[in-house]
């Protein structure tokens, strides 16, 4: 919700990081990492966004959208 509206992103990042610590490995953790990566991207932290989406890819390598997300992050230094 916060990400879609681009409000409260600092708090959203905090909660997404907490969720990532608790998420089971695999597809669910990948989804959390993807959301966290997107929050970091919107907040301008490109290196963290790339690191997190790479972790999501490791958790769910079959999901091509994460690779597309990585390409978008690497090709777009701004939001």
Secondary structure as UniProt FT lines:
FT   HELIX           2..5
FT   HELIX           9..22
FT   TURN            25..26
FT   HELIX           27..42
FT   TURN            43..44
FT   HELIX           46..59
FT   TURN            61..62
FT   HELIX           64..75
//
